[in-house]
């Protein structure tokens, strides 16, 4: 890609904001193009989501259109530079009827396993994917060291947006531990960087001030509900630009089990 173009995208994941001295506060967004003959992945970064006009602040499973251009500093084939002042939000795809509106976009992109996605990355630099884990056996909350210098730098940047609530660097990381549906899979442990999870932590800590209870509630939601036996869980994953073989979980696709099975195995 060597020019600016307008594309249409179904947003499937929004990561928790990150901060850099070059881009400021930004969100990495990924989704599925709806303007191509077949569904294909696209990554949009950076997006200063909280600075967008309220009419452009899209949700997951919104279909949006925007102008994008090449991203010379990112070699991942799905990455595009978004022109955020061109974003138009068109409509939201609901979860009604077993996520029937969403499934036709996601299902063609499902890979056999995380191991298969990693093999594909080594072959052609693929950096986004979706797959169904064979077993999700743990959801881990891990404390990370306090970084006062980092938080202070974020605070300094907030001086340029005094009306906006400051970005919080979270003191915890969240991880899924799971196995692929491959005989030789040794298991995977991947960070979950979905904004929805981070916001649940930020909100629920006031409702459940005891850490043990808070972590139990988060574990119940992301392990017993989202990865529950009544769901057909698929994980959206993406890699890190500087470490192409290092993947993180960007979000989850978890319709009712019967709905996905009916669609996938219909003659």
PEZI-V133151 format. One record per run of one state. SS is the DSSP state (alpha for helix, beta for strand, coil for the rest). FROM is the first residue (numbers start at 0). LEN is the number of residues. If there is no record, write none. Layout:
ss=<SS:SS>
from=<FROM:FROM>
len=<LEN:LEN>
This chain:
ss=<coil:beta:coil:beta:coil:beta:coil:beta:coil:alpha:coil:alpha:coil:beta:coil:beta:coil:alpha:beta:coil:alpha:coil:beta:coil:beta:coil:alpha:coil:beta:coil:beta:coil:beta:alpha:coil:alpha:coil:beta:coil:beta:alpha:coil>
from=<0:4:15:17:20:23:33:39:47:48:51:53:56:61:69:78:92:95:109:111:113:124:127:131:134:143:147:161:171:179:187:192:193:194:207:210:225:230:240:242:256:264>
len=<4:11:2:3:3:10:6:8:1:3:2:3:5:8:9:14:3:14:2:2:11:3:4:3:9:4:14:10:8:8:5:1:1:13:3:15:5:10:2:14:8:3>
